Amino acid sequence: MKATDLDILLQEGEGVMLEYKEGLSSSFARELVALANTAGGRILLGVRDDGTVKGIADTNQLRARIQDIARNCDPPVKILVQRIGEVTVVTVRESDAKPVQCSDGYFWRQGAVTQKLSRDEIRDLFRSEGAIRFDISLCPKFRYPQDFDREKYDAWLRLSGITGRPSAEDVLVNIEAAERSGGKLIFRNAGVLFFARNVRHFFNQAYITCLLAKGADKVHILDRKDFTGGIVSDIEDSLRFIERNTRTAYRIEGLRREDVPEYPMKALREAITNAVMHRDWFMEGANVFVEIYTDRIEISSPGGLPKGMKLSDLGRKSIRRNALIADLLHRITFIEKAGTGIKRMREEAHDQHCPAPIFEENGFFTAIFYPNPEVRAQVGTMEEPKTPKGGTKPGPSRDHDQAHETVEPTPHGPRKYRASTPQVAGQVTGQVAPQDGTKPGPSQAHDQAHDEAHEPLSMVEHRLLKECTNEPQNTPNLLNTFGYKTRPGGFKVALSRLLALGFLEMTIPDKPRSKKQRYRTTAAGRAVLVNSEKETQS
């Protein structure tokens, strides 16, 4: 630090990271703790409140006292002492082991003032720094065995692989879901989330909301379900909701049939499990959301990333916000403890020929998944079978195959793809069956929403395909071609739909937001473009 730096600080005035003190008073420890608990900063000894320099003698005794006060904080505060002219500058580092206290208590900076933390503020600071963990905290409100759900426990036990006939109480204590105290069994919060009869009686935020939207936003909601059965059943029910409201096709190679889901289901299961496991359970007014749109699925959890994690760390680094919840899920093989969840999501999406998922953070952590363009293109080309000349109706099997069969060459011969469809009264419908095999009913509205995604090309979509046919185009070039200065909603919707259908593709699919990203028309897109132009001419 130089004299010019000191001049700037003297002109700046006191603030969150700057404190003036005439001498080493009894409040010095509070200032150290406050800065360490906030964002660090500097204390200028020998400076009046108005910023004028009074000066302070630079002695070994002064420096020793400063170091002693810093060491006696709990935990010790890291400082650097420098002499600039007549001023002693004490630079305080932000603590990486918050909260820090002195003999007078806990303090932090609010503006230019050092304030003592209230009970609630101390609690919030402990939570934000991970000093208090939700999952291992005790829940005295829970009464055993009155509030205990034996069926949930038995189901968990079967999945855990624990053999023999141990007592439930012994198992619950050994897996740390509960502890014994005074002859009673006291449950931890994690144990309540897994084994309570009515979980929301104890934690109102303990549920997953699943939404089915008509279109690419939340303007029109076709279906909504709140699942409140506890962590394990909520994960399973959410996945079934997705299966009911997304489509599956099947691929024929030789005599073997293989189901081809619209979305990477294993990756979605991983994402839902991670959302429940890593969410901030202290956020009582928020819950996990699973949202199905025409062109994507979003899974969001409250609290963003754990402290110390950045989006760039995903797939390389793992921090478990709720280690006990993670352990209870690991015991029933819902997760692996190696911190490979993000990597497995990406690999599963790749294996299922789906675009790589995108991850976002803005107070919530959101994983966004996109459909298999192969399945989307297949569904989009489906049409009702026509009655042959002579008036005979098509057979329920042969003409179904003709109407819904496409052929793609492979190194081993032709590969056939068929859309799996329910049949009613011998007629083939234009709907693809839900993945769980249930008949159309409540999901018919979702089929209608999907059918709208496969309407004839709009003018914007037609032009986008045409512009990207000869050579790949980036977004600025496309906007300039359209005469747009900014990216309007219609342009975004058209681009998203063409990508989802597989008519456009990214040149850098692993980095959707790359500045070098370009879009090119696929073979399927060129075919659709030709058909669209033929229809226009006719």
C-alpha positions, 0 to 999 in steps of 0.5 A: 500500500502506498501514500497515494492509496492512503490519500484515496481512502481518506477521501473516500470516507468510512464504509462497509470495508473502511473504518477510521479510529483515532486510537486502539480502543476497547472496540477494536476487537469488534471492528476486526470481527465485523470486517472478518464476518462481512467482506474484509477491509481496512482499519486506519488507526490515527484518523478521526471520524471526519477523515483528518489525520491525527496520527498515532505512534508506531511502536512495537507495543502497538503492533503487538497489541493489535496482533494479540487482539486478532489472535484472541478472536474465535477463530483468529482473524488474519490481518496485515499491519502497515505504516503509511506516514502517521497512520497505521493501516490494519488490513483485515481478510474476510474469514473463511471460517465464519462466523467470527466472534470476540469476547463481546459477541458476534458483529458485522458491518452494515454500511459504515457502522459496526452492528452486533448480530441479533439472535436471528441474524446469528442463526442466518449467518451460521446457516449461510456459512454451513455452520448449521446443517438442516439435515442433521438438526433435531426435530423435537416436534416429531413424535415416535412412533405416532408420526412414524410411517412404518410402510415408508421405512420398510420400503426404504429398508428393502431397497437398502439391502440391510438383511436380518431382522434388526429393530427399526430403532437400532437401524434408525440410530445407526443410519443417523436418521434419529438418536436416543435421548433420555430413553426416547427416540429423537428424529433428525430432520432428514429422518422426518423427510424420509419416514414421517406419515405427513412430512408437510406437517413438519416442513411445509416446503417438503414437496415437488410441484410438477407442471405441464404447460401448453407451449414454451411458457407458463401462460397456459397450464394444462396440468399441475400436481403437488407430490407430498409423500416424502423424498423417495416417493416424490422423486418416483412420482415426479418421474412418472409424471414426466413419463405420462406427459412425454412421448416414446418411439421405438426403433426396429433393428432386425427383429429387435425392438428398442424404445426411444424416449423423447427425453433422457429419462435416467438423466431426468431422474438424476436431476430430480434426485439432485434437486431434492438432495442439494436444495436449501431446505432452510428456504421455507417458502420455496420448493422443487419444480419440474416443468414440462414445456413443448420444447424442454423440461426444466428442473429447479431447486431453491438455494442455488449452488452450495457455498464454494461452488460455481457453474464452471465447477459442475462436473469437476467438483462436488459439495454436498449441502445435505450430506445425511440426505445424500447418504440415505439416498445412496444407501438405496442406490438413488445416487452415487457418492462420487459427485458424478451426477452432472457428468452422468446427466451429460453422458446420458443425454449424449447416449440418448441422442439428446442435446446436452443439458444446460445449467443455470443459477439465479437463486434457484439452480435449474437444469434444462433438458431438450428432447431427442430431435429424432423422436420429435421429427418422427412424431412430427411426420405422423399422419392419419392412414388413408382409406385405400381405393375400393373403400376397404379400411386399412388393417390395424397392423399393416397400414399402421406400419406403413403410416408410421415407419421411416427407414434410415440407412446404417452400416448394417442395413436399413434401420426402421423407426416407428412411433408407438401409438394407441389403437382405438376401434381398429384405427391408428391415432396420431398420438404417441403413447405415454411412456408408462403405457397408460391410455390417452385421457388427461394427457390428451391435452398434452398431445394437443400441445405437442401437435401444435409444435408440428404445425406447418412452418411459419414464415420465420421458421421457413426463412431461418431454414433457408438462410442456414441451408447453404452455410451455417449462420450465427445469431447476429447474421440472422438478426441482420438478415431479418432486419432485427436490432434485438432478438424478438420473442417470435424469433426465439420461439422459431429457433427453439422449435426448429432445434427441438424438431431436429430441423436445425442443429448447432455447430457447437452442441456442447456449448449452446451459448458459445460466441462462435455458435452457428446454426445449420439446416439438417437433412430433415430440415432441408426435406421439410423446407422442400415440402413446404415450398412445394405446398406453397407452389401448389 
